[in-house]
Amino acid sequence: MSFVEYSDFIQDGDVAIVHLGHNSVTPVKVQHGAQTQTRYGVIRHSTDLIGQRYGSKVTCSKGGWVHVLHPTPELWTVSLPHRTQILYTTDIAMVTMMLELKPGSVVCESGTGSGSLSHAILRTIAPTGHLHTVEFHQQRAEKVVEEFKEHRVDQLVTVRNQDVCKDGFGVTGVADAVFLDIPSPWEAVGHAKAAMKKHGGRLCSFSPCIEQVQRTCEALTEQGFEEIRSLEILLRVHNVRPVTLQLPDFGPDSSDSSSQAGPEALKEAPPSATPNHASLKIKTTTPPREMPGHTGYLTFATKPRT
């Protein structure tokens, strides 16, 4: 099992994603002889998981069942243990596209946090790229190193425990792209520029406050970055539901004898003579009454060729 390579069967030592229901998933470290408690009963790793295909339907001890899924960055994002605020798939997708990441890309990131974006980057740049990620907090840095090894992507990433605003990324002239998710990104713009390749590259900064965006844009301009633009991504999921529409009544046909008799004849017609108009069943979408609001601003810029 690896987050960047698909495996067919669950093996001892894998990290599997147990799907309990809609919006209810949890990661499980598969170990011989271990058990996992769920609201549907116990899952015994030795008999219920090891050797089974990913995607299998597993029956728990109480008779309920779950699905065991292969881990992906998207599933990890919605199930990981939160050590910090994280980026979700809506923003991650835009970051990956706008930074122009591809297999073989070299990326610098700060801070690592809970590793949500890091896993998405690693899948995109595998198998020949590399991620240099910097985390200021020592315990978080140590924990994410353990997770990268557990997820078998440690060969693609280097984790440094340092202050990126003072010490930079620890590399110079190697990065195709840089991502900043720190309280004062404007203080790291110079280090980001130094880490990028001479032929240029892309930079992204994530900030929740517009004042941070303003100061970052000023620093990017001073450092000679071009194509500076800020975006805010809001996800609006429409609900699909069936509705019944009554077909419009345009009155009696002009060839009908009752219409030729004039309006007085229509008034005297009994109710049973009035035709039942047909209806039409269709599916339509309606916007949500509530939707997730602001998460943060994504500021993108390009370092020109030097």
Secondary structure, 3 states (H helix, E strand, C coil): CCCCCCCCECCCCCEEEEEEECCEEEEEECCCCCEEEECCEEEEHHHHHCCCECCCEEECCCCCEEEEECCCHHHHHHHCCCCCCCCCHHHHHHHHHHCCCCCCCEEEEECCCCCHHHHHHHHHHCCCCEEEEECCCHHHHHHHHHHHHHCCCHHHEEEECCCHHHHCCCCCCCECEEEECCCCHHHCHHHHHHHECCCCEEEEEEECCHHHHHHHHHHHHHCCCEEEEEECCCCCCCEEEEEEEECCCCCCCCCCHHHHCCHHHHHHCCHHHCCCCCEEEEEEEECCCCCCCCCCEEEEEEECCC
